[in-house]
Amino acid sequence: MNFFDRFLLAIYSLVFSLVSIAVIMFSLKTIRFEYAIAGLTLLYGRTEALATGIVLLLIGIRFLFYSLKSNKKVRETIIKSDELGKIAITLDAVESLVLKVIKDNENIKDSTIIVKRQDKGVSIILKLVVNYDVVIPDIAAELQNTIKNFIETTAGVPVSDIQINIINISNQSKPKALK
């Protein structure tokens, strides 16, 4: 919900809270019937009351449509067709495959993965934290080839490019094997 909708919702809620308080006070007989009728007769035939009513009605209709609108966030998919039908693969699925490759590599300590749809496949952006004792160009090239081959083989989705950004170097040494 954007700022404008939140602002309208606040105004709408305030107006209906005041109306609700007036109805409660009227039903508890704290407001006399004559005062309520006198207040309503002040609004009779006034253009300000008409304008306020129309604005509140429009806000109400806006929120009614907003509440009925589906809020399912559909992730982007890549659709491939063959003679048997369509195959849809979400970008989240591609991201999970990339994560599997990264977890299999013991030289990567942490990662952030961004998968974007391109005209001819996907583009993958990796932000990595690697061990201090690795040769960065070698691990980057190896990772690019491994991810490209794995995604294209497993998902059948062409990989247009893989950008690797090393954002930090881990100073933690690898755990030593117990004997």
Backbone as a chain_set.jsonl record, in Angstrom:
{"seq": "MNFFDRFLLAIYSLVFSLVSIAVIMFSLKTIRFEYAIAGLTLLYGRTEALATGIVLLLIGIRFLFYSLKSNKKVRETIIKSDELGKIAITLDAVESLVLKVIKDNENIKDSTIIVKRQDKGVSIILKLVVNYDVVIPDIAAELQNTIKNFIETTAGVPVSDIQINIINISNQSKPKALK", "coords": {"N": [[0.859, -1.165, 0.0], [0.668, 2.132, -0.941], [1.838, 5.482, 0.001], [-0.177, 7.414, -0.458], [-2.56, 5.879, -0.441], [-2.455, 4.928, 2.189], [-2.738, 7.348, 3.549], [-5.335, 8.15, 2.724], [-6.766, 6.016, 3.819], [-6.348, 6.482, 6.533], [-7.715, 8.934, 6.906], [-10.309, 8.135, 6.19], [-10.766, 6.176, 8.139], [-10.673, 7.774, 10.438], [-12.924, 9.486, 10.062], [-15.029, 7.591, 10.062], [-14.661, 6.553, 12.597], [-15.346, 8.75, 14.185], [-18.054, 9.006, 13.43], [-18.967, 6.562, 14.402], [-18.554, 6.897, 17.162], [-20.408, 8.94, 17.603], [-22.807, 7.585, 17.015], [-22.761, 5.633, 19.022], [-22.869, 7.27, 21.309], [-25.366, 8.417, 20.862], [-27.005, 6.153, 21.005], [-26.662, 5.51, 23.683], [-27.99, 7.485, 24.864], [-26.698, 9.841, 25.525], [-26.513, 11.911, 23.838], [-29.027, 14.032, 22.982], [-32.033, 13.429, 21.145], [-33.124, 15.621, 19.798], [-30.897, 17.271, 19.448], [-29.354, 15.77, 17.704], [-31.011, 15.722, 15.434], [-31.071, 18.467, 14.918], [-28.397, 18.894, 14.264], [-28.19, 17.388, 11.929], [-29.987, 18.76, 10.277], [-28.583, 21.031, 9.759], [-26.832, 20.21, 7.819], [-28.419, 19.717, 5.666], [-29.028, 20.178, 2.275], [-26.616, 21.471, 1.777], [-23.766, 22.264, -0.11], [-21.203, 21.681, 0.692], [-21.527, 19.49, 2.356], [-22.45, 17.674, 0.465], [-20.184, 17.463, -1.196], [-18.323, 16.395, 0.638], [-19.577, 13.967, 1.194], [-19.479, 12.724, -1.336], [-16.695, 12.51, -1.704], [-16.009, 10.791, 0.449], [-17.484, 8.557, -0.347], [-16.168, 7.881, -2.761], [-13.62, 7.292, -1.763], [-14.292, 5.098, -0.203], [-15.175, 3.3, -2.19], [-12.795, 2.98, -3.588], [-11.201, 1.649, -1.66], [-12.732, -0.63, -1.401], [-12.447, -1.883, -3.925], [-9.684, -2.188, -3.777], [-9.447, -3.992, -1.682], [-10.648, -6.228, -2.791], [-9.01, -6.872, -4.854], [-6.679, -9.201, -6.078], [-4.015, -10.182, -4.092], [-1.943, -11.804, -4.567], [1.345, -12.283, -5.183], [2.747, -12.645, -8.104], [5.479, -14.239, -9.227], [7.998, -13.592, -11.666], [8.125, -15.622, -14.541], [9.675, -18.017, -16.648], [8.751, -19.176, -19.68], [8.607, -22.035, -21.532], [7.878, -23.67, -24.538], [6.868, -26.756, -25.892], [6.137, -29.624, -27.979], [4.375, -31.006, -26.358], [3.317, -29.244, -24.535], [3.335, -26.387, -22.285], [6.049, -25.21, -20.271], [6.689, -23.766, -17.241], [9.008, -21.912, -15.497], [9.949, -20.479, -12.552], [11.687, -17.477, -11.549], [12.52, -17.696, -8.98], [12.907, -20.43, -8.731], [15.112, -20.803, -10.395], [16.918, -19.28, -8.944], [17.125, -20.875, -6.637], [18.412, -23.105, -7.7], [20.886, -21.975, -8.355], [21.744, -21.333, -5.791], [22.138, -23.882, -4.762], [24.412, -24.733, -6.169], [26.247, -22.884, -5.196], [26.299, -23.503, -2.45], [27.516, -25.953, -2.546], [30.132, -25.312, -2.919], [32.9, -24.995, -1.013], [34.507, -22.809, -0.602], [33.065, -20.504, -0.559], [31.629, -18.298, 1.623], [29.349, -16.709, 2.141], [26.441, -15.46, 0.436], [24.596, -13.469, -1.935], [21.944, -13.589, -4.146], [20.776, -12.567, -7.266], [18.405, -12.87, -9.711], [17.596, -12.123, -12.96], [15.249, -11.681, -15.572], [15.958, -11.956, -18.988], [16.0, -11.108, -22.514], [16.916, -13.341, -23.901], [16.964, -15.645, -22.075], [18.305, -15.842, -18.772], [19.799, -13.502, -16.493], [22.308, -13.5, -14.095], [23.242, -12.285, -10.989], [25.726, -12.293, -8.64], [26.651, -11.759, -5.317], [29.298, -12.155, -3.329], [30.939, -13.58, -0.449], [34.079, -14.701, 0.116], [36.545, -17.228, 1.022], [39.722, -16.338, 2.457], [41.95, -17.503, 1.306], [41.718, -18.102, -1.408], [42.081, -18.053, -4.981], [40.818, -15.466, -6.558], [40.085, -14.807, -9.353], [40.166, -17.398, -10.452], [38.258, -18.902, -8.94], [35.99, -17.442, -9.557], [35.705, -17.758, -12.357], [35.424, -20.553, -12.48], [33.063, -20.851, -11.001], [31.234, -19.413, -12.592], [31.168, -21.001, -14.942], [30.278, -23.474, -13.864], [27.741, -22.802, -12.769], [26.404, -21.851, -15.062], [26.376, -24.163, -16.735], [24.962, -25.946, -15.044], [22.424, -24.688, -14.66], [21.499, -24.461, -17.317], [21.443, -27.147, -18.059], [19.862, -28.423, -16.063], [17.467, -26.833, -15.756], [16.934, -26.058, -18.313], [17.095, -23.505, -19.193], [18.471, -20.812, -20.894], [21.473, -19.146, -19.979], [22.344, -15.88, -19.991], [24.291, -14.124, -18.927], [26.618, -14.052, -16.168], [27.281, -12.25, -13.44], [29.774, -11.657, -11.128], [30.356, -10.445, -7.991], [32.704, -9.811, -5.64], [32.221, -9.152, -2.449], [33.364, -9.192, 0.016], [36.053, -10.556, 1.967], [36.498, -13.467, 3.746], [37.965, -13.912, 6.879], [38.117, -16.146, 8.341], [39.468, -19.271, 8.976], [39.415, -22.479, 7.359], [37.649, -25.177, 8.89], [39.562, -27.581, 10.664], [40.171, -30.974, 9.89], [39.13, -33.577, 11.998], [41.074, -36.011, 13.646]], "CA": [[0.0, 0.0, 0.0], [1.521, 3.309, -1.045], [1.592, 6.553, 0.968], [-1.475, 8.041, -0.735], [-3.604, 4.981, 0.045], [-2.415, 4.928, 3.659], [-3.289, 8.636, 3.976], [-6.782, 8.065, 2.542], [-7.296, 5.072, 4.795], [-6.336, 7.15, 7.836], [-8.832, 9.892, 6.921], [-11.541, 7.352, 6.164], [-10.913, 5.559, 9.459], [-10.979, 8.833, 11.389], [-14.314, 9.908, 9.857], [-15.944, 6.561, 10.521], [-14.531, 6.46, 14.053], [-16.17, 9.825, 14.744], [-19.455, 8.634, 13.221], [-19.247, 5.461, 15.325], [-18.671, 7.486, 18.502], [-21.69, 9.659, 17.652], [-23.873, 6.58, 17.082], [-22.708, 5.04, 20.37], [-23.376, 8.272, 22.255], [-26.798, 8.555, 20.591], [-27.702, 4.977, 21.528], [-26.591, 5.55, 25.148], [-28.805, 8.642, 25.225], [-25.889, 10.97, 25.983], [-26.872, 12.98, 22.906], [-30.48, 14.061, 22.859], [-32.558, 13.256, 19.793], [-33.319, 16.943, 19.202], [-29.59, 17.788, 19.03], [-28.945, 15.007, 16.516], [-31.82, 16.222, 14.321], [-30.617, 19.83, 14.628], [-27.109, 18.776, 13.571], [-28.428, 16.887, 10.57], [-30.661, 19.783, 9.469], [-27.563, 21.989, 9.314], [-26.189, 19.653, 6.623], [-29.423, 19.548, 4.62], [-28.948, 21.096, 1.144], [-25.324, 22.16, 1.729], [-22.851, 21.701, -1.111], [-20.035, 21.136, 1.401], [-21.913, 18.15, 2.8], [-22.487, 16.861, -0.745], [-18.799, 17.203, -1.612], [-17.736, 15.484, 1.619], [-20.184, 12.656, 0.981], [-18.943, 12.142, -2.58], [-15.291, 12.136, -1.456], [-16.014, 9.589, 1.29], [-17.961, 7.451, -1.166], [-15.092, 7.495, -3.683], [-12.574, 6.632, -0.971], [-14.823, 3.78, 0.151], [-15.151, 2.447, -3.391], [-11.373, 2.676, -3.855], [-10.759, 0.612, -0.735], [-13.462, -1.856, -1.711], [-11.733, -2.522, -5.035], [-8.35, -2.54, -3.303], [-9.55, -5.197, -0.86], [-11.05, -7.351, -3.627], [-7.935, -7.168, -5.796], [-5.828, -10.306, -5.658], [-2.717, -9.721, -3.623], [-0.936, -12.816, -4.825], [2.461, -11.727, -5.926], [3.175, -13.642, -9.079], [6.866, -14.044, -9.611], [8.238, -13.729, -13.099], [8.427, -16.979, -14.97], [10.192, -18.239, -17.996], [7.871, -20.185, -20.256], [9.111, -22.723, -22.716], [6.842, -24.5, -25.149], [7.263, -27.847, -26.771], [4.974, -30.237, -28.614], [3.459, -31.532, -25.351], [2.709, -28.173, -23.743], [4.186, -25.31, -21.78], [6.783, -25.414, -19.03], [6.954, -22.477, -16.606], [10.03, -21.98, -14.462], [10.032, -19.173, -11.914], [13.029, -16.988, -11.254], [12.863, -18.245, -7.663], [13.425, -21.779, -8.951], [16.474, -20.637, -10.922], [17.72, -18.817, -7.805], [17.377, -22.04, -5.782], [19.437, -23.923, -8.357], [22.165, -21.268, -8.186], [22.116, -21.48, -4.386], [22.653, -25.244, -4.578], [25.791, -24.758, -6.669], [27.08, -22.087, -4.283], [26.469, -24.233, -1.193], [28.439, -27.064, -2.783], [31.491, -24.777, -2.985], [33.316, -24.705, 0.364], [35.266, -21.556, -0.539], [32.129, -19.377, -0.488], [31.094, -18.216, 2.985], [28.034, -16.075, 2.147], [26.078, -15.045, -0.922], [23.322, -12.855, -2.291], [21.699, -13.972, -5.534], [19.733, -11.825, -7.972], [18.164, -13.456, -11.027], [16.757, -11.242, -13.772], [14.85, -12.228, -16.867], [16.484, -11.263, -20.154], [15.347, -11.532, -23.759], [17.351, -14.691, -24.269], [17.341, -16.408, -20.895], [18.382, -15.13, -17.497], [21.045, -12.883, -16.068], [22.497, -13.82, -12.683], [24.195, -11.422, -10.288], [26.121, -12.895, -7.37], [27.474, -10.982, -4.393], [29.87, -13.257, -2.564], [32.011, -13.483, 0.536], [34.882, -15.9, -0.12], [37.668, -17.46, 1.93], [40.884, -15.49, 2.185], [43.036, -18.232, 0.653], [41.353, -18.537, -2.756], [42.449, -17.198, -6.109], [39.499, -14.953, -6.932], [39.739, -15.021, -10.773], [39.939, -18.823, -10.712], [36.98, -19.341, -8.368], [34.92, -16.755, -10.284], [35.548, -18.428, -13.653], [34.888, -21.887, -12.21], [31.673, -20.694, -10.566], [30.44, -19.019, -13.762], [30.983, -22.182, -15.804], [29.477, -24.475, -13.167], [26.354, -22.325, -12.681], [25.835, -21.814, -16.419], [26.109, -25.539, -17.166], [23.943, -26.544, -14.186], [21.122, -24.077, -14.952], [21.078, -24.817, -18.679], [21.164, -28.581, -18.102], [18.784, -28.8, -15.145], [16.217, -26.105, -15.998], [16.732, -25.819, -19.735], [16.996, -22.057, -19.383], [19.767, -20.257, -21.276], [22.043, -18.124, -19.097], [23.002, -14.893, -20.85], [25.528, -13.699, -18.28], [26.73, -14.213, -14.718], [28.168, -11.245, -12.871], [30.211, -12.034, -9.788], [30.929, -9.352, -7.215], [33.246, -10.242, -4.352], [31.958, -8.002, -1.584], [34.196, -9.265, 1.205], [36.906, -11.727, 2.119], [36.355, -14.016, 5.089], [39.238, -14.171, 7.547], [38.009, -17.383, 9.086], [40.103, -20.4, 8.299], [38.568, -23.656, 7.221], [37.778, -26.071, 10.06], [40.487, -28.672, 10.437], [39.565, -32.293, 10.019], [39.467, -34.279, 13.234], [41.684, -37.333, 13.416]], "C": [[0.908, 1.232, 0.0], [1.081, 4.393, -0.053], [0.214, 7.171, 0.782], [-2.622, 7.185, -0.202], [-3.623, 4.923, 1.571], [-3.01, 6.214, 4.211], [-4.818, 8.627, 3.864], [-7.422, 7.13, 3.558], [-7.34, 5.683, 6.185], [-7.495, 8.14, 7.948], [-10.161, 9.156, 6.999], [-11.808, 6.726, 7.528], [-11.281, 6.596, 10.511], [-12.439, 9.27, 11.283], [-15.272, 8.856, 10.395], [-15.815, 6.286, 12.014], [-15.381, 7.532, 14.723], [-17.653, 9.522, 14.589], [-19.846, 7.519, 14.189], [-19.406, 5.973, 16.751], [-20.0, 8.215, 18.64], [-22.855, 8.678, 17.759], [-23.913, 5.94, 18.466], [-23.281, 6.005, 21.403], [-24.884, 8.46, 22.082], [-27.564, 7.379, 21.185], [-27.664, 4.909, 23.05], [-27.366, 6.739, 25.729], [-27.981, 9.761, 25.867], [-26.053, 12.162, 25.046], [-28.385, 12.925, 22.746], [-30.883, 13.999, 21.395], [-32.708, 14.6, 19.082], [-31.998, 17.524, 18.707], [-29.095, 17.076, 17.762], [-29.702, 15.498, 15.292], [-31.379, 17.626, 13.934], [-29.293, 19.806, 13.872], [-27.28, 18.321, 12.141], [-29.117, 17.932, 9.697], [-29.686, 20.856, 9.012], [-26.887, 21.522, 8.028], [-27.134, 19.6, 5.431], [-29.282, 20.629, 3.553], [-27.625, 21.824, 1.021], [-24.404, 21.475, 0.722], [-21.596, 21.13, -0.456], [-20.311, 19.705, 1.873], [-21.96, 17.196, 1.612], [-21.07, 16.488, -1.18], [-18.123, 16.215, -0.658], [-18.289, 14.077, 1.432], [-19.644, 11.966, -0.26], [-17.504, 11.685, -2.382], [-15.222, 10.874, -0.614], [-16.5, 8.368, 0.523], [-16.873, 6.957, -2.12], [-13.953, 6.788, -2.95], [-13.028, 5.225, -0.595], [-14.797, 2.817, -1.013], [-13.723, 2.051, -3.731], [-10.887, 1.553, -2.942], [-11.498, -0.697, -0.931], [-12.773, -2.605, -2.854], [-10.341, -2.975, -4.617], [-8.393, -3.833, -2.487], [-9.931, -6.421, -1.688], [-9.971, -7.77, -4.613], [-7.062, -8.283, -5.233], [-4.474, -9.765, -5.259], [-1.644, -10.789, -3.777], [0.148, -12.203, -5.693], [2.989, -12.82, -6.843], [4.598, -13.299, -9.49], [7.007, -14.252, -11.115], [8.607, -15.164, -13.425], [8.993, -16.968, -16.38], [9.38, -19.394, -18.559], [8.508, -20.735, -21.527], [7.987, -23.601, -23.245], [7.49, -25.605, -25.955], [6.0, -28.5, -27.303], [3.961, -30.768, -27.607], [2.786, -30.45, -24.516], [3.735, -27.155, -23.291], [4.848, -25.72, -20.47], [7.116, -24.035, -18.484], [7.947, -22.688, -15.471], [10.158, -20.59, -13.86], [11.488, -18.779, -11.708], [13.481, -17.462, -9.877], [13.44, -19.651, -7.794], [14.856, -21.718, -9.482], [17.403, -20.196, -9.793], [18.067, -19.973, -6.864], [18.437, -22.957, -6.378], [20.821, -23.291, -8.217], [22.658, -21.439, -6.755], [22.682, -22.862, -4.108], [24.107, -25.341, -5.027], [26.717, -24.015, -5.703], [27.32, -22.83, -2.981], [27.423, -25.408, -1.344], [29.895, -26.612, -2.818], [31.915, -24.327, -1.588], [34.104, -23.406, 0.502], [34.369, -20.32, -0.465], [31.466, -19.399, 0.882], [29.677, -17.647, 3.026], [27.733, -15.596, 0.732], [24.743, -14.339, -0.944], [23.139, -13.108, -3.779], [20.556, -13.131, -6.088], [19.615, -12.438, -9.366], [17.198, -12.536, -11.764], [16.454, -11.921, -15.099], [15.416, -11.338, -17.968], [15.738, -11.763, -21.394], [15.679, -12.975, -24.12], [17.845, -15.431, -23.032], [17.332, -15.575, -19.633], [19.767, -14.531, -17.314], [21.139, -13.102, -14.561], [23.567, -12.895, -12.117], [24.458, -12.056, -8.932], [26.972, -11.908, -6.582], [27.981, -11.974, -3.364], [30.868, -12.786, -1.51], [32.77, -14.798, 0.403], [35.964, -16.032, 0.933], [38.863, -16.621, 1.509], [41.958, -16.185, 1.35], [42.678, -18.745, -0.745], [41.895, -17.556, -3.786], [41.129, -16.742, -6.738], [39.186, -15.133, -8.42], [39.44, -16.485, -11.096], [38.582, -19.288, -10.187], [35.818, -18.69, -9.101], [34.66, -17.447, -11.623], [34.935, -19.825, -13.477], [33.404, -21.818, -11.841], [30.766, -20.309, -11.733], [30.148, -20.22, -14.657], [30.069, -23.213, -15.158], [28.01, -24.068, -13.122], [25.7, -22.343, -14.052], [25.461, -23.217, -16.876], [24.973, -26.166, -16.359], [22.557, -25.997, -14.508], [20.624, -24.504, -16.33], [20.725, -26.298, -18.792], [19.924, -28.931, -17.282], [17.457, -28.153, -15.513], [15.93, -25.904, -17.477], [16.591, -24.349, -20.073], [18.371, -21.532, -19.779], [20.204, -19.148, -20.309], [22.813, -17.149, -19.973], [24.29, -14.357, -20.238], [25.433, -13.937, -16.773], [27.756, -13.194, -14.241], [28.506, -11.656, -11.446], [30.886, -10.83, -9.148], [31.408, -9.92, -5.883], [33.114, -9.041, -3.424], [32.785, -8.023, -0.31], [35.01, -10.549, 1.164], [36.783, -12.189, 3.56], [37.737, -14.313, 5.654], [39.21, -15.451, 8.357], [38.664, -18.5, 8.297], [39.129, -21.55, 8.236], [38.721, -24.512, 8.468], [38.684, -27.242, 9.714], [39.787, -30.007, 10.676], [40.034, -32.952, 11.305], [40.028, -35.65, 12.902], [41.323, -38.285, 14.502]], "O": [[1.803, 1.356, 0.837], [0.077, 4.238, 0.643], [-0.489, 7.423, 1.76], [-3.55, 7.704, 0.418], [-4.694, 4.874, 2.176], [-3.709, 6.189, 5.224], [-5.514, 9.044, 4.79], [-8.492, 7.42, 4.093], [-8.278, 5.428, 6.941], [-8.18, 8.181, 8.97], [-11.034, 9.519, 7.787], [-12.938, 6.743, 8.015], [-12.111, 6.33, 11.381], [-13.118, 9.409, 12.3], [-16.222, 9.186, 11.105], [-16.773, 5.828, 12.636], [-16.059, 7.261, 15.714], [-18.431, 9.753, 15.515], [-20.948, 7.537, 14.737], [-20.3, 5.528, 17.472], [-20.653, 8.12, 19.68], [-23.794, 8.918, 18.518], [-24.993, 5.731, 19.019], [-24.073, 5.616, 22.26], [-25.599, 8.642, 23.068], [-28.623, 7.555, 21.788], [-28.55, 4.306, 23.654], [-27.381, 6.954, 26.941], [-28.506, 10.54, 26.662], [-25.761, 13.297, 25.425], [-28.946, 11.881, 22.412], [-30.154, 14.463, 20.518], [-32.443, 14.698, 17.884], [-31.963, 18.192, 17.673], [-28.503, 17.692, 16.875], [-29.11, 15.674, 14.227], [-31.318, 17.947, 12.748], [-29.083, 20.596, 12.952], [-26.597, 18.809, 11.241], [-28.86, 17.988, 8.494], [-29.919, 21.52, 8.002], [-26.422, 22.342, 7.236], [-26.683, 19.451, 4.295], [-29.392, 21.821, 3.84], [-27.524, 22.741, 0.206], [-24.283, 20.25, 0.713], [-20.99, 20.199, -0.986], [-19.447, 18.832, 1.798], [-21.556, 16.039, 1.729], [-20.797, 15.33, -1.495], [-17.429, 15.301, -1.102], [-17.541, 13.101, 1.504], [-19.38, 10.764, -0.243], [-17.126, 10.604, -2.833], [-14.449, 9.969, -0.93], [-15.987, 7.265, 0.718], [-16.678, 5.751, -2.269], [-13.393, 5.811, -3.447], [-12.247, 4.275, -0.661], [-14.441, 1.65, -0.852], [-13.469, 0.91, -4.12], [-10.235, 0.615, -3.401], [-10.95, -1.765, -0.655], [-12.544, -3.811, -2.765], [-9.871, -4.026, -5.053], [-7.493, -4.667, -2.585], [-9.573, -7.542, -1.325], [-10.002, -8.879, -5.145], [-6.749, -8.295, -4.042], [-3.859, -8.989, -5.991], [-0.567, -10.69, -3.188], [-0.105, -11.683, -6.779], [3.6, -13.79, -6.394], [4.877, -12.224, -10.022], [6.241, -14.986, -11.739], [9.315, -15.828, -12.668], [8.802, -16.037, -17.163], [9.334, -20.472, -17.967], [8.883, -20.005, -22.443], [7.239, -24.201, -22.473], [8.515, -25.413, -26.608], [4.903, -27.981, -27.098], [2.798, -30.965, -27.959], [1.783, -30.718, -23.855], [4.839, -27.067, -23.827], [4.285, -26.471, -19.673], [7.746, -23.226, -19.165], [7.747, -23.534, -14.599], [10.442, -19.627, -14.572], [12.389, -19.618, -11.694], [14.677, -17.613, -9.63], [14.353, -20.023, -7.058], [15.711, -22.498, -9.061], [18.534, -20.671, -9.69], [19.184, -20.038, -6.352], [19.261, -23.518, -5.656], [21.808, -23.989, -7.989], [23.846, -21.662, -6.527], [23.606, -23.005, -3.306], [24.934, -25.954, -4.352], [27.83, -24.463, -5.428], [28.432, -22.797, -2.452], [28.068, -25.814, -0.377], [30.799, -27.445, -2.752], [31.348, -23.379, -1.044], [34.342, -22.95, 1.62], [34.868, -19.204, -0.322], [30.826, -20.38, 1.26], [28.878, -18.063, 3.865], [28.64, -15.358, -0.065], [23.877, -14.57, -0.099], [24.047, -12.876, -4.577], [19.505, -12.999, -5.461], [20.596, -12.517, -10.106], [16.123, -12.211, -11.26], [17.285, -12.633, -15.664], [15.355, -10.112, -17.88], [14.954, -12.71, -21.328], [14.822, -13.727, -24.584], [19.016, -15.802, -22.954], [16.472, -14.716, -19.442], [20.755, -14.984, -17.893], [20.162, -12.91, -13.838], [24.648, -12.744, -12.687], [23.53, -12.324, -8.17], [27.898, -11.301, -7.12], [27.199, -12.563, -2.617], [31.534, -11.761, -1.654], [32.193, -15.875, 0.555], [36.269, -15.079, 1.649], [38.992, -16.243, 0.345], [42.794, -15.513, 0.746], [43.269, -19.716, -1.216], [42.133, -16.385, -3.491], [40.421, -17.529, -7.366], [38.086, -15.586, -8.735], [38.569, -16.779, -11.914], [37.842, -19.978, -10.887], [34.765, -19.309, -9.257], [33.507, -17.692, -11.977], [34.044, -20.222, -14.228], [32.597, -22.622, -12.308], [29.653, -20.822, -11.849], [29.01, -20.426, -15.077], [29.188, -23.765, -15.817], [27.13, -24.882, -13.4], [24.565, -22.799, -14.193], [24.347, -23.437, -17.353], [24.114, -26.843, -16.924], [21.605, -26.769, -14.617], [19.458, -24.866, -16.488], [19.813, -26.666, -19.533], [19.043, -29.651, -17.753], [16.433, -28.832, -15.578], [14.795, -25.61, -17.852], [16.035, -23.989, -21.111], [19.347, -21.78, -19.07], [19.394, -18.324, -19.883], [23.798, -17.514, -20.614], [25.276, -14.157, -20.948], [24.35, -14.012, -16.193], [28.936, -13.263, -14.588], [27.616, -11.967, -10.655], [31.847, -10.274, -9.679], [30.617, -10.443, -5.099], [33.808, -8.038, -3.589], [32.904, -7.006, 0.374], [34.7, -11.489, 0.432], [36.944, -11.397, 4.489], [38.578, -14.902, 4.975], [40.203, -15.795, 8.998], [38.437, -18.648, 7.096], [38.141, -21.589, 8.969], [39.806, -24.571, 9.048], [38.596, -27.819, 8.63], [38.929, -30.136, 11.549], [41.214, -32.883, 11.651], [39.54, -36.351, 12.016], [41.745, -39.441, 14.476]]}, "num_chains": 1, "name": "protein.A"}
